[in-house]
Amino acid sequence: MNQLIHDLFDLTGQVAVIIGGTGELCGAMAEGLAGAGATVVLAGRSEEKALVRLDKITAAGGQGCFIAVEASSRASLTALKDAALEKYGRVDILVNGAGANSATPFLDIRDDEFERLFNINTTAVFLACQIFGEYFVNEKVPASIINLGSMSGLIPLSRVFTYSMTKAAVHNLSRNLAREWAPLGIRVNTLVPGFFPAEQNRKVLNPERVENILRHTAAKRFGEPRELLGATLLLASNKAGSFLNGIEMVVDGGYSAMTI
């Protein structure tokens, strides 16, 4: 059984670029990918956070590096791709996990706030899929793209109007790309976390909202970052996840199973 699991989930020799890898959730995902043998590129703004995460990865026997990126900039993403290829010679897995949130009431949302969230949550995913996707297509790489979605992209949630809209767009883009690139062996899926407290959503988790979320979650608790690792490895692996394409893999502790 151990050999079967190893064969299904072994990512040795592969390179994973994790945009948003300096954050809590994507950082944990990076640890999981590294633990399965992939070399990881933590791409984000904070080198300090990346180095803390890389210390954990290397202490566990993994390897990787940090490359700074502005996720909504075409030039910066192109430089990220080029730097990863120059350093490691290949990219096999792309995780798009940069994100931002806001709880501004709908009628008070200003243009600059809307544009900021749209650029980080949607434009960044579009550009990264285009830039890395061109490489995957031209070089015939049987790649896995994992886009981070949200429950609010499936079920609109109160108070996060712009965030919900931007994540719904990510879900739609992922399905479209999966259909477009499936004949080329490129898989595009959306990983949909339920409620995992992280830097981008703590500002909207006041006590009343926490109570409402937990009442609606079958597990009666928030998720922990490590609980995304199984889904991450399944989506990343071209063996274990070879026929998974265009799906929304929900990891939500039963949130979407609850009604009343």
SEDOGU-616906 format. One record per residue (C-alpha): residue in three letters; residue number from 0; x, y, z. Coordinates in pm, 1 decimal. Layout:
<mardos>
<residu Ala num NUM px X py Y pz Z> .
...
</mardos>
This chain:
<mardos>
<residu Met num 0 px 0.0 py 0.0 pz 0.0> .
<residu Asn num 1 px 279.9 py 244.8 pz 81.3> .
<residu Gln num 2 px 438.5 py 182.9 pz -259.2> .
<residu Leu num 3 px 103.5 py 245.3 pz -428.8> .
<residu Ile num 4 px 61.0 py 575.1 pz -247.0> .
<residu His num 5 px 416.8 py 673.2 pz -332.5> .
<residu Asp num 6 px 365.4 py 592.6 pz -698.9> .
<residu Leu num 7 px 40.9 py 789.8 pz -716.9> .
<residu Phe num 8 px 157.3 py 1104.3 pz -540.5> .
<residu Asp num 9 px 532.0 py 1120.6 pz -604.0> .
<residu Leu num 10 px 625.5 py 1459.5 pz -754.9> .
<residu Thr num 11 px 1001.7 py 1405.4 pz -758.5> .
<residu Gly num 12 px 1169.3 py 1599.7 pz -1038.2> .
<residu Gln num 13 px 878.5 py 1837.1 pz -1088.4> .
<residu Val num 14 px 881.2 py 2212.0 pz -1025.2> .
<residu Ala num 15 px 584.9 py 2392.0 pz -872.8> .
<residu Val num 16 px 540.7 py 2769.8 pz -888.2> .
<residu Ile num 17 px 310.6 py 2886.6 pz -609.4> .
<residu Ile num 18 px 192.5 py 3244.3 pz -659.9> .
<residu Gly num 19 px 81.9 py 3363.8 pz -318.7> .
<residu Gly num 20 px 320.5 py 3111.1 pz -165.9> .
<residu Thr num 21 px 419.6 py 3356.0 pz 105.9> .
<residu Gly num 22 px 65.4 py 3342.3 pz 248.4> .
<residu Glu num 23 px -69.0 py 3100.1 pz 507.3> .
<residu Leu num 24 px -273.9 py 2866.6 pz 289.8> .
<residu Cys num 25 px -50.8 py 2858.2 pz -16.9> .
<residu Gly num 26 px 255.7 py 2835.8 pz 204.3> .
<residu Ala num 27 px 114.5 py 2520.8 pz 360.9> .
<residu Met num 28 px 32.6 py 2389.3 pz 13.8> .
<residu Ala num 29 px 393.0 py 2455.7 pz -86.7> .
<residu Glu num 30 px 513.4 py 2248.4 pz 209.0> .
<residu Gly num 31 px 290.7 py 1963.1 pz 96.3> .
<residu Leu num 32 px 414.8 py 1978.5 pz -263.2> .
<residu Ala num 33 px 775.4 py 1987.3 pz -143.2> .
<residu Gly num 34 px 707.6 py 1694.4 pz 87.5> .
<residu Ala num 35 px 590.9 py 1496.1 pz -215.3> .
<residu Gly num 36 px 920.6 py 1567.3 pz -390.7> .
<residu Ala num 37 px 851.8 py 1881.2 pz -594.8> .
<residu Thr num 38 px 1092.5 py 2172.9 pz -601.2> .
<residu Val num 39 px 884.8 py 2475.8 pz -500.7> .
<residu Val num 40 px 907.0 py 2839.4 pz -604.2> .
<residu Leu num 41 px 741.2 py 3061.6 pz -345.8> .
<residu Ala num 42 px 629.7 py 3367.9 pz -541.3> .
<residu Gly num 43 px 498.5 py 3672.6 pz -360.5> .
<residu Arg num 44 px 591.3 py 4003.5 pz -204.6> .
<residu Ser num 45 px 732.4 py 3910.3 pz 135.4> .
<residu Glu num 46 px 1077.8 py 3755.3 pz 123.8> .
<residu Glu num 47 px 1079.0 py 3745.4 pz 503.5> .
<residu Lys num 48 px 769.8 py 3520.8 pz 515.3> .
<residu Ala num 49 px 902.0 py 3309.6 pz 230.0> .
<residu Leu num 50 px 1232.1 py 3243.9 pz 405.9> .
<residu Val num 51 px 1052.7 py 3127.4 pz 721.0> .
<residu Arg num 52 px 850.3 py 2884.2 pz 510.5> .
<residu Leu num 53 px 1156.1 py 2770.6 pz 314.2> .
<residu Asp num 54 px 1337.8 py 2695.2 pz 639.6> .
<residu Lys num 55 px 1057.3 py 2450.5 pz 725.7> .
<residu Ile num 56 px 1066.9 py 2300.0 pz 378.4> .
<residu Thr num 57 px 1444.0 py 2246.6 pz 376.1> .
<residu Ala num 58 px 1442.9 py 2116.4 pz 734.0> .
<residu Ala num 59 px 1201.7 py 1847.1 pz 615.8> .
<residu Gly num 60 px 1429.5 py 1756.6 pz 325.1> .
<residu Gly num 61 px 1260.0 py 1961.6 pz 54.3> .
<residu Gln num 62 px 1398.8 py 2229.8 pz -170.5> .
<residu Gly num 63 px 1287.5 py 2554.8 pz -324.7> .
<residu Cys num 64 px 1341.1 py 2928.1 pz -348.0> .
<residu Phe num 65 px 1169.1 py 3264.3 pz -326.4> .
<residu Ile num 66 px 1107.3 py 3485.3 pz -629.1> .
<residu Ala num 67 px 943.3 py 3824.1 pz -580.6> .
<residu Val num 68 px 637.7 py 3894.0 pz -794.7> .
<residu Glu num 69 px 358.0 py 4146.5 pz -836.1> .
<residu Ala num 70 px 81.8 py 3902.4 pz -918.6> .
<residu Ser num 71 px -129.0 py 4140.7 pz -1127.6> .
<residu Ser num 72 px 162.0 py 4260.7 pz -1344.1> .
<residu Arg num 73 px 221.8 py 4090.2 pz -1678.2> .
<residu Ala num 74 px 585.8 py 4198.8 pz -1679.7> .
<residu Ser num 75 px 645.0 py 4069.2 pz -1327.4> .
<residu Leu num 76 px 476.4 py 3735.1 pz -1397.8> .
<residu Thr num 77 px 676.6 py 3694.4 pz -1717.3> .
<residu Ala num 78 px 994.6 py 3762.7 pz -1520.7> .
<residu Leu num 79 px 882.6 py 3503.0 pz -1263.8> .
<residu Lys num 80 px 834.4 py 3238.6 pz -1534.0> .
<residu Asp num 81 px 1169.1 py 3319.8 pz -1693.6> .
<residu Ala num 82 px 1350.8 py 3313.3 pz -1359.6> .
<residu Ala num 83 px 1197.2 py 2978.7 pz -1261.8> .
<residu Leu num 84 px 1292.0 py 2826.2 pz -1597.1> .
<residu Glu num 85 px 1642.4 py 2966.7 pz -1580.8> .
<residu Lys num 86 px 1695.6 py 2830.3 pz -1230.2> .
<residu Tyr num 87 px 1530.6 py 2489.5 pz -1263.7> .
<residu Gly num 88 px 1484.4 py 2430.0 pz -1636.0> .
<residu Arg num 89 px 1115.7 py 2344.1 pz -1613.8> .
<residu Val num 90 px 779.4 py 2420.1 pz -1453.5> .
<residu Asp num 91 px 516.4 py 2147.3 pz -1414.2> .
<residu Ile num 92 px 268.4 py 2282.9 pz -1159.8> .
<residu Leu num 93 px 121.7 py 2630.9 pz -1123.3> .
<residu Val num 94 px -75.6 py 2736.4 pz -816.9> .
<residu Asn num 95 px -257.9 py 3069.1 pz -836.7> .
<residu Gly num 96 px -330.2 py 3171.5 pz -480.4> .
<residu Ala num 97 px -277.2 py 3546.0 pz -445.0> .
<residu Gly num 98 px -584.6 py 3704.4 pz -291.8> .
<residu Ala num 99 px -740.1 py 4001.0 pz -114.3> .
<residu Asn num 100 px -1074.4 py 4061.4 pz 53.9> .
<residu Ser num 101 px -1286.5 py 4345.6 pz 186.4> .
<residu Ala num 102 px -1611.8 py 4377.2 pz 379.8> .
<residu Thr num 103 px -1710.6 py 4721.1 pz 249.7> .
<residu Pro num 104 px -2091.0 py 4766.3 pz 213.4> .
<residu Phe num 105 px -2191.2 py 4750.7 pz -151.8> .
<residu Leu num 106 px -2292.7 py 5114.1 pz -194.7> .
<residu Asp num 107 px -1969.0 py 5228.7 pz -32.2> .
<residu Ile num 108 px -1729.5 py 5033.9 pz -255.7> .
<residu Arg num 109 px -1500.7 py 5283.1 pz -424.8> .
<residu Asp num 110 px -1348.3 py 5238.1 pz -768.3> .
<residu Asp num 111 px -997.4 py 5199.0 pz -631.9> .
<residu Glu num 112 px -1102.4 py 4922.9 pz -391.7> .
<residu Phe num 113 px -1291.8 py 4739.0 pz -664.9> .
<residu Glu num 114 px -996.6 py 4761.3 pz -902.6> .
<residu Arg num 115 px -750.1 py 4646.9 pz -635.6> .
<residu Leu num 116 px -949.8 py 4333.5 pz -551.2> .
<residu Phe num 117 px -1024.8 py 4257.2 pz -915.3> .
<residu Asn num 118 px -657.3 py 4290.0 pz -1009.1> .
<residu Ile num 119 px -534.0 py 4066.3 pz -726.5> .
<residu Asn num 120 px -807.3 py 3802.7 pz -736.3> .
<residu Thr num 121 px -891.5 py 3781.2 pz -1106.6> .
<residu Thr num 122 px -646.4 py 3962.7 pz -1333.2> .
<residu Ala num 123 px -354.4 py 3789.6 pz -1160.2> .
<residu Val num 124 px -502.1 py 3444.8 pz -1230.8> .
<residu Phe num 125 px -585.2 py 3534.9 pz -1591.3> .
<residu Leu num 126 px -234.6 py 3663.1 pz -1659.8> .
<residu Ala num 127 px -52.9 py 3377.4 pz -1487.9> .
<residu Cys num 128 px -259.5 py 3117.9 pz -1673.2> .
<residu Gln num 129 px -185.1 py 3296.8 pz -1999.6> .
<residu Ile num 130 px 188.1 py 3339.6 pz -1938.8> .
<residu Phe num 131 px 260.6 py 2995.9 pz -1795.3> .
<residu Gly num 132 px -2.5 py 2834.9 pz -2017.1> .
<residu Glu num 133 px 182.5 py 2953.2 pz -2326.4> .
<residu Tyr num 134 px 492.5 py 2775.3 pz -2197.7> .
<residu Phe num 135 px 296.2 py 2458.3 pz -2115.6> .
<residu Val num 136 px 133.2 py 2453.8 pz -2460.5> .
<residu Asn num 137 px 445.4 py 2533.4 pz -2661.3> .
<residu Glu num 138 px 667.4 py 2291.1 pz -2471.2> .
<residu Lys num 139 px 397.8 py 2020.9 pz -2451.9> .
<residu Val num 140 px 417.7 py 2002.7 pz -2072.6> .
<residu Pro num 141 px 148.4 py 1781.8 pz -1913.7> .
<residu Ala num 142 px 98.0 py 2046.7 pz -1648.5> .
<residu Ser num 143 px -140.7 py 2094.1 pz -1361.1> .
<residu Ile num 144 px -282.5 py 2440.4 pz -1289.5> .
<residu Ile num 145 px -454.3 py 2482.7 pz -953.9> .
<residu Asn num 146 px -649.6 py 2806.3 pz -913.5> .
<residu Leu num 147 px -765.0 py 2902.4 pz -565.7> .
<residu Gly num 148 px -1137.1 py 2965.1 pz -565.8> .
<residu Ser num 149 px -1373.9 py 3037.1 pz -280.9> .
<residu Met num 150 px -1705.9 py 2926.7 pz -138.6> .
<residu Ser num 151 px -1822.2 py 3277.7 pz -222.3> .
<residu Gly num 152 px -1751.8 py 3202.2 pz -587.9> .
<residu Leu num 153 px -2008.7 py 2923.1 pz -567.4> .
<residu Ile num 154 px -2253.7 py 3058.6 pz -311.5> .
<residu Pro num 155 px -2252.9 py 3440.1 pz -286.7> .
<residu Leu num 156 px -2176.0 py 3538.4 pz 71.7> .
<residu Ser num 157 px -2291.3 py 3851.1 pz 247.0> .
<residu Arg num 158 px -2057.6 py 4151.2 pz 292.8> .
<residu Val num 159 px -1792.4 py 4044.7 pz 38.9> .
<residu Phe num 160 px -1946.4 py 4161.4 pz -286.8> .
<residu Thr num 161 px -1634.5 py 4229.7 pz -492.1> .
<residu Tyr num 162 px -1451.5 py 3925.3 pz -358.1> .
<residu Ser num 163 px -1744.0 py 3696.0 pz -444.2> .
<residu Met num 164 px -1762.9 py 3832.7 pz -797.6> .
<residu Thr num 165 px -1389.4 py 3802.6 pz -859.5> .
<residu Lys num 166 px -1377.7 py 3443.9 pz -735.4> .
<residu Ala num 167 px -1677.3 py 3344.0 pz -947.2> .
<residu Ala num 168 px -1477.9 py 3468.1 pz -1246.3> .
<residu Val num 169 px -1184.1 py 3248.0 pz -1145.1> .
<residu His num 170 px -1411.0 py 2942.8 pz -1130.2> .
<residu Asn num 171 px -1544.7 py 3019.9 pz -1478.5> .
<residu Leu num 172 px -1198.5 py 3078.1 pz -1624.8> .
<residu Ser num 173 px -1073.0 py 2748.7 pz -1481.2> .
<residu Arg num 174 px -1352.2 py 2549.6 pz -1644.3> .
<residu Asn num 175 px -1298.9 py 2722.5 pz -1977.9> .
<residu Leu num 176 px -924.9 py 2657.7 pz -1975.8> .
<residu Ala num 177 px -976.8 py 2296.2 pz -1873.3> .
<residu Arg num 178 px -1194.6 py 2244.6 pz -2178.4> .
<residu Glu num 179 px -949.7 py 2428.6 pz -2405.6> .
<residu Trp num 180 px -631.5 py 2254.1 pz -2293.7> .
<residu Ala num 181 px -750.6 py 1904.0 pz -2198.9> .
<residu Pro num 182 px -652.9 py 1759.7 pz -2540.4> .
<residu Leu num 183 px -297.7 py 1881.6 pz -2471.6> .
<residu Gly num 184 px -274.5 py 1701.9 pz -2139.2> .
<residu Ile num 185 px -293.4 py 2024.3 pz -1936.5> .
<residu Arg num 186 px -531.6 py 2007.2 pz -1642.3> .
<residu Val num 187 px -689.2 py 2315.4 pz -1486.0> .
<residu Asn num 188 px -884.8 py 2279.9 pz -1162.9> .
<residu Thr num 189 px -1016.2 py 2502.5 pz -887.5> .
<residu Leu num 190 px -939.1 py 2426.8 pz -525.1> .
<residu Val num 191 px -1218.8 py 2573.3 pz -313.8> .
<residu Pro num 192 px -1136.8 py 2612.3 pz 55.7> .
<residu Gly num 193 px -1418.6 py 2655.7 pz 300.2> .
<residu Phe num 194 px -1347.1 py 2880.0 pz 595.6> .
<residu Phe num 195 px -977.5 py 2880.8 pz 680.9> .
<residu Pro num 196 px -878.8 py 3187.6 pz 886.4> .
<residu Ala num 197 px -595.9 py 3359.0 pz 700.8> .
<residu Glu num 198 px -451.5 py 3706.6 pz 666.6> .
<residu Gln num 199 px -690.3 py 3813.6 pz 389.1> .
<residu Asn num 200 px -1015.1 py 3722.3 pz 568.4> .
<residu Arg num 201 px -949.2 py 3783.2 pz 937.7> .
<residu Lys num 202 px -1065.4 py 4142.4 pz 895.5> .
<residu Val num 203 px -1417.4 py 4022.4 pz 811.0> .
<residu Leu num 204 px -1438.6 py 3753.4 pz 1081.6> .
<residu Asn num 205 px -1606.6 py 3940.8 pz 1363.7> .
<residu Pro num 206 px -1767.9 py 3733.4 pz 1644.4> .
<residu Glu num 207 px -2115.5 py 3742.9 pz 1489.5> .
<residu Arg num 208 px -1986.7 py 3624.0 pz 1153.1> .
<residu Val num 209 px -1777.5 py 3348.8 pz 1313.5> .
<residu Glu num 210 px -2087.0 py 3222.8 pz 1496.2> .
<residu Asn num 211 px -2289.5 py 3220.2 pz 1174.1> .
<residu Ile num 212 px -2015.3 py 3038.7 pz 980.7> .
<residu Leu num 213 px -1970.5 py 2767.2 pz 1241.5> .
<residu Arg num 214 px -2346.5 py 2719.1 pz 1269.6> .
<residu His num 215 px -2348.2 py 2653.1 pz 894.0> .
<residu Thr num 216 px -2042.4 py 2422.9 pz 895.5> .
<residu Ala num 217 px -2108.0 py 2055.4 pz 964.1> .
<residu Ala num 218 px -1766.1 py 2009.3 pz 1128.3> .
<residu Lys num 219 px -1840.9 py 2303.3 pz 1364.1> .
<residu Arg num 220 px -1491.0 py 2444.4 pz 1328.4> .
<residu Phe num 221 px -1263.1 py 2627.0 pz 1088.4> .
<residu Gly num 222 px -1023.9 py 2441.7 pz 863.0> .
<residu Glu num 223 px -650.5 py 2418.5 pz 926.4> .
<residu Pro num 224 px -406.0 py 2486.8 pz 640.4> .
<residu Arg num 225 px -266.8 py 2131.5 pz 648.9> .
<residu Glu num 226 px -615.5 py 2005.6 pz 562.0> .
<residu Leu num 227 px -570.9 py 2139.7 pz 208.7> .
<residu Leu num 228 px -269.4 py 1920.0 pz 140.5> .
<residu Gly num 229 px -453.0 py 1604.5 pz 35.4> .
<residu Ala num 230 px -658.8 py 1790.6 pz -222.2> .
<residu Thr num 231 px -353.1 py 1982.2 pz -340.3> .
<residu Leu num 232 px -150.5 py 1666.9 pz -401.9> .
<residu Leu num 233 px -441.6 py 1494.5 pz -574.1> .
<residu Leu num 234 px -490.0 py 1785.6 pz -813.5> .
<residu Ala num 235 px -116.7 py 1827.1 pz -871.6> .
<residu Ser num 236 px -35.6 py 1464.7 pz -947.6> .
<residu Asn num 237 px -65.2 py 1351.4 pz -1307.7> .
<residu Lys num 238 px -105.7 py 996.5 pz -1178.7> .
<residu Ala num 239 px -347.7 py 1025.8 pz -888.4> .
<residu Gly num 240 px -539.4 py 1312.3 pz -1049.8> .
<residu Ser num 241 px -495.7 py 1224.5 pz -1416.6> .
<residu Phe num 242 px -869.4 py 1235.5 pz -1497.4> .
<residu Leu num 243 px -952.6 py 1534.3 pz -1277.4> .
<residu Asn num 244 px -1002.6 py 1835.2 pz -1501.0> .
<residu Gly num 245 px -1229.9 py 2136.1 pz -1483.2> .
<residu Ile num 246 px -1358.7 py 2049.4 pz -1138.1> .
<residu Glu num 247 px -1414.6 py 2254.8 pz -824.9> .
<residu Met num 248 px -1268.5 py 2052.9 pz -540.4> .
<residu Val num 249 px -1441.0 py 2178.4 pz -227.8> .
<residu Val num 250 px -1265.5 py 2137.5 pz 108.4> .
<residu Asp num 251 px -1511.0 py 2296.1 pz 347.5> .
<residu Gly num 252 px -1586.1 py 2072.5 pz 646.2> .
<residu Gly num 253 px -1939.8 py 2024.9 pz 519.6> .
<residu Tyr num 254 px -2028.5 py 2392.8 pz 480.6> .
<residu Ser num 255 px -2183.2 py 2342.8 pz 137.0> .
<residu Ala num 256 px -2377.2 py 2038.4 pz 262.7> .
<residu Met num 257 px -2572.8 py 2242.7 pz 519.4> .
<residu Thr num 258 px -2903.1 py 2416.9 pz 460.4> .
<residu Ile num 259 px -3109.8 py 2463.0 pz 775.4> .
</mardos>
